[in-house]
């Protein structure tokens, strides 16, 4: 299933809200999670990935490690 940019932002924010309510994480942690997810989302968009899968996640982490 593919999501447009606005839908991705809603999903990311919903996830962050869930973490805040259910896990009571600090604002710094939530900010970092949100930032990481937004970076991943932009990376997927630039590479024209549709669905998130094991391969796309592996590639992203591999590239991040190389920096």
ABEGO torsion letter per residue (X at the ends): XBBBAAAAAAAAAAAAAAAAAAAGBBAAAAAAAAAAAAAAAAAAAAAGBBBBBAAAAAAAAAAAAAX
